[in-house]
Amino acid sequence: MAPKPDALATFYIRQRDTLDFIIDLADWLSANGPATLSSATWAVAVDSPSTPVIEDDVYASYATAVVISPAVNAKVGDAYWLDVTLNITATQITNPGDLALPVRKLVRRINVVVVAG
């Protein structure tokens, strides 16, 4: 299964591997506000060809991370598409050069492909 072209990144993992993936938004949030990340939720995309095990997902005010592993019955070539929904707080002008921006919701995708074990 080919990766989705709109993905932020594509990772190749072996059948027994675990993937830890972090999106650090600190610089972007600082340049767009300053803003903060109010929530981040990782989920298997509805159109994902296969389903991995999401072992953990966390977020802080500037970053989000997900830990996944292949399904127990994963086969070489299985592909997982994971989406993260990022909710960004509204910002107000507090310093010269700041931007006032509304609340935003961004959705970003990563691809994961299982390769030989």
C-alpha positions in Angstrom: 0.0 0.0 0.0 1.5 3.3 -1.0 1.7 6.1 1.5 -0.8 9.0 1.3 0.9 12.0 -0.5 -0.6 14.5 1.9 1.3 13.1 4.9 3.6 15.1 7.1 6.1 12.1 7.2 6.3 8.5 6.3 8.0 6.0 8.6 9.0 2.4 8.0 9.0 0.1 11.0 9.8 -3.6 11.4 7.0 -5.9 12.7 8.3 -5.9 16.2 9.3 -2.2 16.5 7.6 0.6 18.4 7.5 4.1 16.9 7.6 7.2 19.1 6.8 10.3 17.1 6.8 13.9 18.4 5.6 17.1 16.7 7.2 20.1 18.4 5.3 23.2 17.6 7.2 25.6 19.9 8.7 27.8 17.2 5.5 27.8 15.1 3.4 28.7 18.1 5.8 31.5 19.1 5.8 32.9 15.5 2.0 32.7 15.3 0.8 34.5 18.3 2.2 33.7 20.8 -0.2 30.8 20.9 -0.4 27.5 22.8 -1.6 24.1 22.0 -4.9 23.5 24.0 -5.3 19.9 23.0 -4.0 17.2 20.6 -5.6 13.9 19.8 -4.1 11.1 17.7 -6.3 8.6 16.0 -6.1 6.0 13.2 -7.5 7.7 10.1 -10.9 6.5 8.9 -9.4 5.6 5.6 -6.4 3.8 7.0 -5.8 0.4 5.3 -4.7 -1.2 8.6 -5.0 -0.5 12.3 -1.9 -0.2 14.6 -1.8 -0.3 18.3 -1.8 3.2 19.8 0.0 2.7 23.1 0.1 6.2 24.3 -0.5 9.8 23.1 0.3 13.0 25.1 0.5 16.7 24.6 1.9 19.7 26.3 1.3 23.4 25.6 3.8 23.2 22.7 4.2 19.6 21.5 2.4 16.3 21.0 3.6 12.7 20.8 2.3 9.3 19.9 3.7 5.8 20.6 2.5 3.1 18.2 3.4 -0.5 17.4 2.2 -2.8 14.6 -0.9 -4.9 15.2 -0.2 -8.3 16.6 -1.0 -9.9 13.3 0.8 -7.3 11.2 2.1 -8.3 7.8 4.9 -6.8 5.7 3.4 -4.1 3.6 0.6 -3.1 6.1 0.2 0.6 6.1 -1.2 2.8 8.9 -2.4 6.4 8.5 -2.6 8.3 11.7 -4.1 11.8 12.1 -3.5 14.2 14.9 -6.0 17.0 15.5 -4.3 20.0 17.0 -6.4 22.7 18.7 -4.6 26.0 19.0 -5.7 28.8 21.4 -6.7 32.2 20.2 -4.1 34.9 20.6 -4.4 38.5 21.5 -1.9 41.3 20.8 0.2 41.9 23.8 3.5 43.1 22.3 4.3 45.0 19.2 4.6 42.6 16.3 2.1 40.1 17.8 -0.7 38.8 15.7 -4.3 38.4 16.9 -5.5 35.0 15.7 -8.7 33.1 16.3 -8.9 29.6 17.7 -7.6 27.1 15.1 -7.9 23.4 14.5 -5.2 21.7 12.4 -5.2 18.1 11.2 -1.9 16.5 10.2 -1.2 13.0 9.1 1.7 10.6 9.3 2.1 7.3 7.4 3.6 4.2 8.9 4.5 1.2 6.7 5.5 -2.3 8.1 8.6 -3.7 6.6 10.4 -7.0 7.1 10.6 -8.2 10.7 
